[in-house]
Amino acid sequence: MKINGREVGFLYTVGAYCDISDYVAANPDVSAASAEVKKAVMMNRAYNESRGITEGGLTVEELRACPLYVMIELRDEMQKAEDEGLKRTVEAKEKKDKGVA
């Protein structure tokens, strides 16, 4: 999706999951909206790290300054990334047990 004229992506990794869980645990009074913005930043960071992108990551301040319609689009993109992150993409075959009749 485009935010402030640049393309940004999101990736739901174990690291992003841990980071947002740690953030919410450390900030029990945080609102759902603020946690969601922070989650977007963390998922964008995971996306950038996976692709070797070192500049241009989203910030909380940048997202807070966006019009509200951006949050609706952001939620959709984050949900897509979460759905993809939860899909198993490789299936392992079970080994056949030799010697068992």
Secondary structure, DSSP 8 states (H G I E B T S, - for coil): -EETTEE------HHHHHHHHHHHHH-TT--HHHHHHHHHHHHHHHHHHHTT--S----HHHHHTS-HHHHHHHHHHHHHHHHHHHS----------TT--
